[in-house]
Structure formats: C-alpha cells, structure tokens
Amino acid sequence: MGSVEEVSPGIFLLQVPSPLEEMPISSSYLIQGEGGLVLIDPGYPSRATEGLLKEVLVPYGTTPITVLLTHGHVDHYGAAGFLQRSYGARIMVHERDREKVLLGAVQELEMRRQQVQRHWRLLGLGEEIDEIWEGLEAFRRLYARVREVDPLPQGELELYGLRFRVIPTPGHTSGSCSFYEEGRKVLFSGDTLLPPEMETWLSGPAFGERGAGLGDYLKALGRLEGLEVSEVLPGHGPPFSDVRGRVREVILRCRRHGAELLESLGRPCTAAQLARELDPEARGFRGLLLTGEVFGLLEELRGRGEVTSTAVDGTLWWRRT
C-alpha cells in the first residue's frame, strides 16, 4: 500500500512503507514540468513502490522523466533502476555519491571494508564490529541495479521549464544535495534537514567517509538557512515551513550534546564508551550511528581546543583539555 498527496501545486508526495521494519517510510516527490516530469528520490526498491509509481505515471504516457537523487542511500535511490528500465528515466546524483548508486551503498562499503573496520576500531568499537557488519546484510538485499547515472551540475539545473538550484549539503553522505525549486520557493532537503521529530545521522563519523563530517554538515545547514523557503519537503516525515528555526534547533542540539560530552570527559574515554553512557540500549547499527555522532562532536570540540585525543593501539582516547 502507498499514498499520493498533492502538497504544493504540481508537486505530489508519494509514500510507500519500508520493506525493512527498522527503516522509516521515505518521501518521494513528483513534479510536473512542461513536457516532462521530475521525480526526486523515488524510494525503496519493492513491488509496492513499483506498483504505486506505475499507477501514478499512467496519465503521463511516454512523457520524459528525470530522477534527481538527494544522495546515494537505497531508501532514496532504490526504485531508480525500475524507472530507468521501464520508462527510460535519466538518473542524476552528485558525483561523490555516484558509486553508491551504481554499486549499491553496502557494496561500496564492502570495497573499503578494511578501511571502514579500521575506522570503527578508532572509534573504540571491538566485539560489536562483526555484529554491525552482519546487520548490513539486510540493506544489501534491497539493492536494485542502476545502469547509468549522470553527475549533477553545480549551481543551476533547468528541466522541463523548472529551475532548480543544486545545493551541495554534505554530512549525511559526502555527496548529499538539496534542491531548491525557485518558482515555488520549495526546498527538497533529502536527509540533510528533517522535521523536528527526526534527526540526521552523518556518514563520515560513522563510516570514515571523507567530506561528511559534522563541520561539513554545519556549513551545509548555513547554506539552507539563508534561503527564502515557503515549504521544506524532506526525505522522511511531513513537510514543514520554518527552515531557519529548524536549522537553529539542529545547531543548538549539537551544542547541547557537545556540552554533555565535556562533562563526561573527566577521564579518558573512547567515542564508543561515551555513546554507551548516553544510551546503554543502543546496540548494533543504532549503536554505530550514535558512536559516529559522538565522534563527530568530539572532532568539533578538538577543533575548538576543548578536548584532546591520544591514539593507543589503533583506538582514540579522548579527554578534556
């Protein structure tokens, strides 16, 4: 089952439940242009998604379709392969996330498995590493082949009379982008800026991905904060309108968590130990994401001279300066 809702004139929100119980519903957006359609983040690869897309696209016949991806995670790009095979859709993503889409995000991690696991040991993860790696297997099963992916241009992108500003917003992944549709002043934020009940996790601190650290993310939020936005259409959750207020909330949350970490650093700790203190129930993949968040905050605090780190046998130990 899925749903379709017109959230702005000529913009339709498509939602299909996740095939994985632990993953949230993703939001896809269909935009009507002059003689063509733009589909942003078509969602999970599943029969339910394909069924909804077929139903929605019936009235448009052979109208050209361009798929814009905010980033290279399967809950956003998974159905792109179906659209390419069945409708000849053109697929576009930032160059830095292109390999994730062509190979599959988990397969891309496999290619750099040694580097990723070395990074996890740097965070202070030990016995959990095998458990986390096994947990990625569910995501591997969701992969759907995409044959060709074009890189997004920098700056302006015009499609079927629609003008988008392509805004690099690294953090969630190094190639994350947001799309600003200037005519309606609508921002498609992907996973960079989510509604108040949801938070963005960052690939860099969790998976050792360059160009996706907390500092990169905070700069990206600054780019969004200055836009004149009537509505934010995120990759998960309901639309919202107060982009500046939401950006400020995210930044204040980071500062608050940074202050909490400083209070815990009266003795040397690893990022993993600090994460377990914050949430003893966070294990497996969820524990990795929390550990990555802690690591990103620690790196920011180190940049401000408030903490120092020492490497011992491949693991970083942190303490207050």
N, C-alpha and C positions, 0 to 999 in steps of 0.2 A: 504494500500500500504506500501511496505517496500523496503529496498535496501540491497544488499550484495556487498562487495568490498574486494578484497584481498589487505591488507595493508602491509603485510610482507609475505615472502614465507611460505605458510602453515598456515597463520593466516588470518581469514576472519572477517571483521567488518559487523555486522548485525544491522540495524536501522529500527525501526517502530515508527510512530508518537504516541504521548501520547494520551490515551483516555480522559485525562483531559486537557482542553485548557490552564490552567495556568502552566502546567508542561512541562519541556523540553523533547525532544527526548533522550532516553537512548541509550548507545552504548553497544552492546553485542559482544563477541569475541569467534569465533570457531577456535580451534587449532587442527590440525591433528597430532596424535601421531602414535606409532607403535601398530596397533591393537586396537586403542581406540581413543575417541575424548574427548577433554576438552572444556567445554563451560563456559566462565566467564560472570557472570551477564546476565542471559537470558532475562531480561527486563520485561515490563509490562504484567499483565495478560489480554489478549484481543484476540479476534478471529484473528485480523490482525497478532499479534505476533505468534500465533499458526500456522496460515497459512504459514508464512514465514519459521518457523522452520521445518514444515513438508516438504516444498519444498526443503530446504537446505539439510535435512537429508536423502532424498530419495536415493542418490547414496551409502549411507553407510549401508543400510540394518539394520542388528541387531548388528552392531558394538557397544561395550560398551561405555557409556557416563558418565563422571563425571562432575558435575556442581560445580564450585568454586564461592562463593559469596564474594564480597569485603565487604559487610555489609548488614544489615537487613532492608532495605527500599524497599517498594513494587515496585518501578520503576526499581529495580535491581533483586529482587528475585521472582517477581510475576509469571513468567512463569515456575518457577522451578517445581511447582506442576504438571503442564501439562507434563513436561518431565519425571517426576517420574512415573506418571500413564501410559503414552503412550509408554515410551521407557525403563522403569526400571532404570532411571538415579539415580546415587548416588549424594546426595546433601551435600556440606560441607561449613561450615561457622565458624567464631571464636565463641568460647563458650559464650562470652559475648553478642553476637547478636543472639544466637540460639533461645531464647524465642521469639524474634521479628518475626522470620521466622515461627516458629511453631504456634504462636498465632495470628500473624498479628501485625505490628508496632503500629497501633492505638489501637488495643485491649490490647496491653501491656501497653500503656498509661492509658487506662481505669482502669486497675488493680491497678494503683497507682495514681488515679485521685486526691485524697485529697492532696497527696504529691506534685503533679505537680501544682495544683492550689495554694497551699501554696507558692511554689517557684515563681509563677507568681506574687503573691502579694508582695513577697520580692523584685521583680524587679520594683514594683510600678505600675503594671497593675491593673485596677479596673473594670470599666464598660466593658472594652474590653474582659474580660475573657470569658463571655458567647458567645460572637460573635466568638472568636477564637475556642472555643470548638465545636460550631456548624459547623464551617468551616472544621473541621477534618472529618466530615461525608462523604465527597466525597472520601477521601482516604480509609475509612472503606469499601466502596462498591467495591473497587478494590481487596480486599483480596481474594486469592486463596489458598486453603488448601494444605499444605505440610505435609505428614505423618511422615517422618523420616528425621532427619538432623544430620549428623555426625560432631563432632568438628574438626576443622583444627589442624594439628600438629604444634608444634613450630619448627622453623628452616626450614629444607629441606623437600620437598614433591616431590616424583617421581611418575609420572603417564604415562604409555604407552611410556616409553623411554624419556619423557620430564621431565626436572628437574626445579622445581620452588623453589625459596626462599620465604617463607611466612613471610612477614614483618608486625608486628603489627603497625598500624598507627592510633591510637585513636584520636578522635577530632570530626569528622563528626558524628560518633557514638563511644561508648566505645569499640566496637568490630570491628571497621574498620580495614581492612588489605589491603596491596598491594601485588601483586605477581610479582616477578622478574624472568623472564624466561632466564636462564643463557646462553643457547645456542645462542640465537639471541640478548642477552642483551636488551630485551624488558621489559618495566615496565608497568604492568596493575595497574593503580593508583586509580581506582574507583572514588569516590568523594573527595579523600584526596588532590589530585593535579589536578586541572582543567586547561584548556587552558586560555590564558591571558584575554579573554573577559568574563570569568566566575569566580566566587569566591565560595569558600567552606563555608557553614554555619555549626555551631557546635551544636550538640545536648545538650551537658552539660549545657552551659549557657542559652539555650532556654527552656530546659525541665527538668532541675535539674538532669541530668544523670551523675552519678559519673564516673570519669575516662575519661571524654570527654571535658575537659576544654581547654582554649587557651594554657596554659602551656603544656598540653599533646600533643596538636596539633603541637606546635612549635618544640618539641622534635622529633615528628614523621617526620616532614619535614627534620630535620637534618639527620635522617636515610636514607632518599631518596637522599639527596644532595650528599652523598658520593658514590653513585653507578655509575658504568660506564654504561651509558644508550645510546643506539643508537636511541631508539624511546620510547616515552611515549604514551600509549593507555589509555585515560581517560574514565570515566564513562559517560561523556557528552562532546559534542563538538569534534573538529577534533584532530587527533594525532599531537604531536609536539615533538621536539628533545632536546631542551635546558633545561634539568631538573634543573641544578644548577641556571641558570638565572631565571627560573620561581619561584623556591624556594625563591631566593633573592627578587623578586618582591613582593611575598606574605608577607615576613617578613617586608620589607620596608613599605608596605601598612599598616600593623598593627602598626608600629611605628608612621607613619604619623597620623593615626586616634587617637592613644593614645595622641599625642601632641595636636590635635584638642580638645579632651575631656578636657585636663588640662586647656586650655584657657577658656572653658565654666564653669569651676567649681569655679568661684569666689564666688558663693553662694551655699548652699546645694541643691542638685538635686537627683532625683531618676534616675535609668537607663532608665525607660520609658520616663521621661521628656527629657533626653538628646537625646534619639532616635528620639523623635518628633521634636526636634530642628534641628537635622541632616536632617530629611526628613519628613515634615509635612503630606505628602501624603501617607506615609507607614501606612496602617491600617490592621487589621485582622491578618492573618497568616504572611504576609510580615512584618507587624509591630512587631510581636513577634520575628521573626528572627533577625531583626535589633536591637531590645531591648536586645536579647541574645548576639549579637555581642558586644554591648556596655558594657554589664555586664561582659563579658569575659575580655575585655580590662581593665575595672576598677579593676578587681581582680588582673590582672598582675601589674597594677600601684600600687595597695596596697601592693603587694609583694615587690615592689621596694621602698616602703616607701614614694611614691609621693602623695598618697591620703589616706584618712581615711573614715570609714563608721560608721554610728550610726543607730541602729535598733529602730524604733518607730512604735508601733502597728503592728508589722509584716512586715514593709517595711524598706528597707535600704536607708538611705540618705547619699550621698557622697559629699565630699568637698576636696579641695587641702590642703595638709599639710603645 
